[in-house]
Every structure is written in C-alpha cells, then in structure tokens.
Amino acid sequence: MKHTTTLAITAAVLIGAFRAAAAPQPNVIVILGDDMGIDSVSAFNTKMGLKTPAIDRLASEGMSFMDAHSTSGVCSPTRYGLLTGRYNWRSRLKRGIVGKWERPLIADARLTLPEMFRAQGYATCMIGKWHLGWNWPGKDGGVTEKLDKIDFTKPIVGGPNSHGFDYYFGDDVPNWPPYVWRENVNLLGNLTAQMKQGTMVGVNAGPAVPNWDFSAVLLEYGKRCAEYVRSRKGKEQPFFLYFPMPSPHTPIAPGGKFKGITGISPYADFLVETDWAIGELLKALDDTDQAGNTVVIFTCDNGTSPKADFPQLDAADVHLNVNWRGWKADVYEGGHRVPFIVRWPGQVKPGTRSTQTITLTDIMATCGGILNAELPANAAEDSVSLLPVLRGEKVEKPLHDVVIHHSGSGHFAIRKAQWKLLLCRGSGGWSPPREAEAEKKQLPMLQLYDLTNDPKESKNLHAQYPDKVEELVGELAKAFRNGRTTPGSRQQNEGWPNTVPEPVLQKFPQLVDPRIKS
C-alpha cells in the first residue's frame, strides 16, 4: 500500500495543479506492444512483407515519431520508465529485468502515470502484462521472494492496484508462473497443476491452473479491452486505459482464427493477431462514438526479439530488422528504436511525422500536459512533453538535450542530435558481437556513430572525433549527477549507475560515483 501521508499530499498538489478549463478531458489509451521494433509496422517499413492495418490506421490518423526509443533494450526497465517518466537505471534495476517472485520495482512514494490520472478524477484501468514485481504473501505472514513460501490464496499486492489502477486484469508475465488469470489482487483459480519447462519456447516451469491455454491470452486481452471501452460509453468520468500487450513476445501462441493465418510461421501469425487486438480497441471507440475525444498512444517496450526467427522470416520475404542494426536487448538502434504513434482527433494533424528524438518516458509529461498538470520536482525526471510538436507548434530546438539508451546487460549509450556514443565494445546485448566476443577481438571500448550519415552504425568514429566523445561523456556524467535530464532541482538516484565498464571508468573518471574515494 502507498504511504497515506505521501498520497494525500501528492493528491492535493496534483488536484490543485490539474484543474483545467471546462472543456471535457479526453480519454487516454496507452497501448504497449512487447518485443516489436519499428520495422514491425508496415506503415514504416516498405520491406516488411506483412500488413499491420490497425497500426497503419493510427499512423494515417495521427502523428508518428520516427526517432522514438524505449528506455531499455528489454522489458521491465522500459515499463518502469513509461509509468514513472524516469530512467530505470536510477532505480535499483541497473541491468536485466525484474525476476520471478521479486518485490515491486516502483517505490511506494513515487508518482506514477495512473496516479496522476486518478488525481484528476479519471477512472484508471490496466489490462495486460505488469512485470514490475509484487509483494508475494508468505505462508507465515509478511512477504517473500521464495516460491515454496508463497501463499497464493492470499491477496497479492504491490502491483497495478498499489500504483494507481482502479482495476487490473492480467496474467502478469505470460511466460512465467503462476499461470493463472488474476483480477486486482486475487488469483482466479487454484494452482493445482505444474507447467513444465519448455512446454513452449520461453516458457518457465511453475505452478499453474489445469489446462492453461497460452493461445487464449491475447484473445482474452483484446476482448476485455474492447469491452472496457464499450462500458465507458455515456459516462461523464473520463478514463485512462493502459494495455501492455503480451505479444509478439514468447510464448508465441496465436489463437483461434490466427493459427496459420499467414502460412509463414506462428510468429507471423502472432504479429497479425497483435494488430487485430489493437483494431478491436479502435473499433470499440468507433462503435461507441468515443474516438473523437480519446487520445490513443501506441508504442513498444523494445526491439524485436530473435525468437522471431529472422532467417525463416527473411526466406518468406518478411523483413523485420532490415533498417537498423541489432535487435532486442541491444544498445544498437534495433534494440530500442520503436514505433510511437499519437492519435488525437482535432488536436493532432492526421498523417504527420516528427523526427524529434524522444523516449517512452515522455508519455508522462505529455499526459500531464493534456491534464494541464505541473509535475512535482521529484517526479518524471526524464520526461518531456510532446504537446508542442503534437499541436503543430514551431519547435526551434530538440525537445531533449540528450537521450540515454540502456541495454539488457546494463551498457549505456548517449544520443545528442545525430551523434551516438556507446560505452561498450559490441552490441551490449544479444546480437553479434556480444561483449565477450568483442573483447576477444580487441574491439575499441567505445563506439561513436553519426546516425544521419550512418544509420546502421557501421563506421566507428570515436578515434576521429575525441572532442565529441568527451562532450558526450560529460553529458552522461551530468545526467548521472543531477538525477534527471530535465530542468529542475537535483534528485537522488537509488544508488549510482554502476554498469559502466571499468576501462571506461578509468579513462573517464567523471563517470565514477563522487561519493567513492580512490
């Protein structure tokens, strides 16, 4: 549960700040695809080989940000960034993801996106994948992170309902136990079965309800999201719906009519079903005449996973990693360059594109702008409002001075204008060369790319532009020290960003935690 005093103060401040003109507040829907880079949308990739008509419709009716980035190359960190407006490496999560049975990543006192909406009087709903930890109840009381000590019959708190959502329905992480639907803080079934390791690709062993059906998950989510939208028709209270999809992440489990629909592979089928689920939500908005007063944001948590089987897809003339180097988990562009579309009828000009460099942290400040919010100094430290761009205002300079990228293994990159500096020898993630291989090949410990002239990051310019390297390292050190990348008072990180490789720290001591004395 949140600390009552903190909540009361925060709510009072926000309610006072959020009071706007008499015009009705728009509904807001945020859809988050899972493991789906920008090349997985046919509107953005002429060589894709598949069609995504629902997402393409959003692009034709809204604004597409063509230089948008997840805050990490993997799952949990980006979800943290989206819901808090803060880079995950400022939290305790310095690399990897939130593990099975792990405690919540979002601190109790930290303001979240749904809390911001709820303070304004919105109904808040989440349907889908959480993957940010829970307070698992112990059999002997308290909480535990040990599977054999968990009492699954007790309420499981620390999840969506503890961080601003009035209602939650999901199965948390689709390839992790427990395999059961959950509604708010309760499991909807008895865990009398065991899922075997490797039942499907990516599936972990653990407790399950009997006959759990992976292929039913996305179908159920699509149906429930549409039903929720339909249920809001005629209600004066606006709503915020967060739909973090389970797809096309593993387990690759297309359901119903989507099994075999492409004739290419289950992954291709699952991608088509992903687009269908978005289409169901859009149809519900149309059918209930709510589309005109609803902001729809579609984006994804990281780049496409190699579980898609790129060689198989390429052989079928489906190309999902053709324009950018690397894939999921990487600090290369393919690890974090994602689709990002905003549709807002009457406010955003249809069929427009922006080349501003943005990240998913920007959703919080943007929604704050929609609500006429002034965010507290200790919230959304890395979030910038996109409203000036969305409304077609003349924007003379970049929205962000710098944008920071983070790989699955915790390697950093920093972007400023066309320049991108990687603090690693290889991909920092899963694509070749991985770090161990890159070190054996004695590749340089830094990589500098000019993305304007070299979008595929093929020519390392770090030796030719040492001043640019120094400048970008200085910007990264500043972001570390200040606890934020936006204007405002200095904030505290939860520990120092400690995944910078030792050789880099030795060369650039400004990146070392100033509290550590040599």
N, C-alpha and C positions, 0 to 999 in steps of 0.2 A: 504493500500500500504506500501511497505517497505520504510524505510528512504533511500533516494537516496545516500547520502554520505556513509552510512554504507555499502550499497550494492556495491558501486563502489570500496571501499577499500577491502571488503571481496572478491569480484570477482577478483580483481587484484592480491591479495595474492594467491588465490586458483589457478588461471590460471598459475601463475608462478610456484607454487608448483606441479601442476598436470602434467606438460609437461613430457611425458614419451618417451620411445623408439618408433621406427617407427612401431612396431607391432600393428595391428589393435586392438583397445579397444573392449572388449567384450560387448555385450548387457547384461543387468541385469534385471531380473524379480524377484520381491518380492511378494509372494502370502501369504496373512494373513487370515487364517480361523478364524471364530468367534464362541467362546464357544465350543472349541474342544480340549480336553486334549489328552495326548499321548496315552491313551488306546483306542482312537477312530481311530487308524490306524492299520489295520490288520497285517502289517509287524512287528509291535511292540507288539502286544497283541494276543497271540495264542488262547485266550478265547473270542475274540471279537464277533464271531458269524456272522459277515458281512465281506464283502470284499471291500477294497479300492484299486483297481488295479492301478489307475493312481498314487496315492501317493506311493504305494508299488513299482511302477516302478522307481520313483525318488529315493527311498531308495536303490534299486538294482543298480542304475546307479551313485549314489553319496555317500556322507558321511552323516550319521545320528548321531546327537548329542543326546545321551541318557540321559543326565543330563542338559537339557535346560529348561529355565524358562522365562515366561512372567514376566514383571516387576511389575505387579499387578494382583490381582485376578479378576479384572473387566476391562471393555473395554477402555474408553478414556485414562486412565493413561498409559496403555501399548502402545497405538497408539502414544502418546506423546513421550514415550521412544524410540520407533522404529525410529521415524522421526527426533529425536534430539540427540540420543545417551546419554540421560540424564534421571536420575530417575525423575518420575513425582512429587514426594514429595518435590523436590527442586523448583518446580513451585508453583503457588498459589493453585494448586489442592492437598490438603492434605488428602482427603478421597473422596469416591464416584466417580461420573462421571461428565462430563460437562453436564449441564442441558439444557432442551429445551429453545431455544431463548437466550442462553448465549453467551457472547462475546468470541472471539478466545482465546484459551489457550496458543498457541505458540506466544511468544513475537516477535514483528516485527524484532528486531535486531538479533534474534537467528538463527544461521546457521542450515539449515535442510538438510536432505538427498537429496531431489531433487535439491536443490540449489547447492549442491556440484557437482552433476552430470551435471547440466546445465552449471556451470562454466567451465567444461571440454569440453563443446561442445555437450553434449548429448541432444537428444530430450527427454522430460520428460512427461509422461502420467500417469494419475490416473483414474481408473475405479472402482467405488465401494463406500464403506462406509467411510465417513470422521469422523464424531462425535468428532470434536475438536473445535466447535464453529464458529460463523460467526459474522460479523458486520451487523446486521439486519437494513435495512434503515428505518428511521422514516417517517411518513406521513408529519411531519412538518420540515423535514430536520434532519441531524445528524443520530445517530444510537440509537436503543432502544432494550430493552430486554422484552418489554411488547407486547404480541400478538396483542392486539387491536390497537396498534400504528404502526404496521409494514406495510409498503407499498411493497407488493410482486411484483409490476410491475417494481420496480427499480432494478438495478444491486445489487447483494448481494456479498460483498467482504469479505476478511478476511479468506477465505477458501483455498482450494488447489492452486488456481492460485496466491494467495498472498504469498505463501510459496514455490514456486519453480516449480510448474507444469505448463507446456505449455498448456496442455489440461486436462480437467476434465469432466467426465460424471458420474452421480450417482443419488441417492435419499437420500443422507446423512444417516440418521438413519432409517432403514426400518420400525421400529415400532413407529416412531414419525412423527408428522406433520412437514412441509407440505407434503402431499402425492402427489408427482409430480416428474417427471424427471427434472433434472437440467443439463445444459451444460455450463461449465465455470461459469460465474457469473449470468446466467439468468435461470429462470424457463421456462419449455417448456409446458406451458398450463395455463389455467385460473382456479383459485381456487374458483369454483362456488358451490362446494359441501362440505359436512361436514362428516368426518369419525366419527362413533360412538364409544364410549369407549367399549372395549371388543368385537369388531367385530370378532377378533381372539385373542387368548391368547397373552397377552403382548402389544396389540395394544392400543395406546392412542388416545383420541378424538382430532379433529382439522381439519383445512382446507385441502381440497383435490380437485383434479380434478374429474370429474364424472367418475364412473366405474373404479376406480383404482384397479388394479389386483395384489395382493401380490404374487400370484404364477408365475407371469411373470418376477419378479425381477431377480432372479438368472439366469434364461434362457437368459434374455437380457444381463446380465453381461458376461456370458460365451461366448455368440455370439460376443459381442463387443471386448472382449479381444482377441479372435481368429482373428477377422477382423483387429485389430490394428497390431498384429504380422505379418499377411499376407501383410499388407500395407507397412511394413518396408523392404520387400524383395528388394534387389538390391540397397538400399540406402547406401551411404558411411557413413552418420552420424549414430553413434550408438544410441541405445535408452535405457531408463530406464522406465520400466512399474511397477507400484505399483497397485496390485489387492487386496484390502481389501474386502473380501467376506462378504455377509450378512448372511451367513449360517455356521452351522446349528442353529444360533440364532433365537429366536422368531421374527416375526411370522413364525411358522413352516408351510411353504407353498410350498410343492413340486409342480412342474409344469409339464404340458404336459405328456409325457410317464412315468414320475416318480411318478405320483399319483398312489399309490397302488402297486408299483413295487416290494416291498419286501414281501407284505402280512403280515407285522408285525405291523407297525404303520406309521403315517405321518412323525414322526421324523426319523425313519429308512429310509424311502423313501428320505427324505431331505438330509440325510447324504450321501446316494448313489448319489444323484444329485450333491452334493458338489464335490465329487470325479470326477464326469463326467465333471464338468466345468474346473477342473484342467486338465483333459485329453484332452479337446478341445484345450486348450492353447498349450499343449505339441504336439498335432497333427499338429497344425499350424506351430510350429517350425520345425517339421519334413518335412512337405509338402513344406516348403519354403527353406529348406537346411540352416536354421539358428541355429539349435540346437547345432552344433559344436562350435559356437562362442557366446554362450549365457549362462550366469550363472543364474540358477534358484534356488531361496531360497524359501522353503515352511516352514511356521510355523503358530502359532495361538496366539490369544490375551489373552487367559486364559483357565482355565479348563472347562470341560463340565458342562453345566447347569442342575440343577434338573428338568428343564422344559422338559428334555428328557424323564422323567418318568422312572427312573431306575427300579422300581419294574415290570412295564409292560415289559420292555426290558429283564430283567432277566428271566421272565417267558417264554419268547420266545427264551431263550438261547443266548441272546445278552448282553454282559457284558462290559460296558464302564467305570466303575470305580472300577475295580477289583484289581488293583495292588497298588493303592495309596489311602491314606486316604483323605476324603473330596472331595469337588467339587468347582465349580465357586464361587468366592468371598472370599474363604478361604485363610489363610496363611499356612494351611496344604498343602502337596505336590499336592494333587488333584486340588487345586485351581490355580496352576501356572506351574506345570510341563507339558510341551507341546512338540509336535513333532517339530523337527528342522532339515531340510534336505538341503544340498547344493549339487547341481549337476553342475559340470563344466568340460566338456569333455576335456581330455588331461592335466588337472591340478589336478583334484581330483580323486583318485583311486576309481573305482566303488565298491559298496557293502561293504564299510568300515563303521566302527562305532568309535565314540570317547566317552570317559567317562569324558571329561573335563566339569566342571560346567560353564555354560555360560548363558547369558541373551539376550533378544531381542535388548538391547542397543548395543550389539556388531555388529549388522548389519552395523552401520555407519562406525566404524573404519575398518571393513573388506572391505567394498566397497571403503573406502578411500585408503586402501592398493592396491586394484585392480587398482585404478586410479593413483597409485603412489603419494598419497596425504599426505601432512603433515598437520594435522588438527590444527587450531588455538588453543591457550591455553584456550580460553573461549568457546569452542565447544566440544560436545561429551565427557563430563567429566566422564562418567561412561561406556565408550565404549572401548573394547579391540579387536584388530584384531585377527581373527581366521585363518589367512592365513598360519602361520607356521604349524598348525595342518592339515589344508586342503591340504597342499602340501606335507604332509608326513614327515616333518622335525622332528627330535628328540627334543621333548619338555620335559625338565627335571622337571619343576615345574608347578603348576597350572597357567593358564592364569590370573585368578583373585585371589587376596589375599582373598577377601571376596565377597560374593554376597548378596544383600539385597532384601528381599521379602516384599510385602506390600499387605494387604488385602483390600477388598472393603470398610470396615469401617475405614481403616487407621492404622490398627495394623501392627507392624513391626516384622520381623524375620530376623536373620542374619545367613548366612551359611559360614563356613570355613572348608574346607576338608570334613570329614564325619559328623562334628558337626553342629547342627542347633539349635539356641536359639530363642524361640518365646516369645515376650513380651506381652503375653495375657494369659488368663485362659482357653479359649476354642479355637474354630476354627478361631476366628477373623472375621468370615464371616457368611455363611448361613447354614453350616452343623452342626449337634449337636456335642457338646454343644455350643450354641451361648453364647455370653459373659454374658448376664443377667442370663441365666440358670447356667453357670459355676460359677458365683459369688454366687448364692444361694446355690450351692453345696459346696461352700468354697474350690474350687479347687485352687491350687497354682497359684500365679500371673505370674509365669514364667514356661516355658517348655523347656527342653533340651533333644534332641534326637540324638542318634548315628545312622545315616542313613545307615551305612554299615551293622550293625547288626540288625537294627530295621527300615527297610524302610517304614513300615506302621505307624510309630510314635505312638507306643502303650505303651512304657515304659518311663516315665518322669524321667530323671536322674539329674535334677537340684540340688537336695539335696546332691547327691553323688559326684558331681564334681563342687564345688563352685568356684574353681580357673578357670575352663573352662568358667563358667558363667561370671566371672569378665573379663576374656580375651575378650570374645565376646562383652560384653557391651562396653569395651574400644574401640574395633574396630568400633562399631556403632557410638560412640561419635566422634571418629576421622573422620568418613565419614560425619557426620553432620557438624563438624567444618570446614573441608577442602573444602567443596563444591564439592568434587569429590572423586572417588575411584581409580583413575588412577594417575600415576606420573604427576607432573606439579604444576604450581603455584596455590595458593589458590583462589577459586572462591566463589562468593556470591550466597547463596540460596535466593529465593524470600520469605523471612520470614523463621522462624525456623520450622523444622519438629515437629509439635505441637500435635501429636496424641498419644504420649506415655502416658499410663495410669498414673494417679497421684501417686498411690502406688509405681510404678516402679521408677518414678522420685524421690520420697522421698528416696528410697533405693540406687539409683544410680544418685547422683546429677551431675555427669559428663555429663548426657544427657540433662541437663537443659540449655536453651539458656544463654550463658555467659553474654549477654547484660542485662539480668534481674537481678536486685539486690534484694536479700532477705531482 
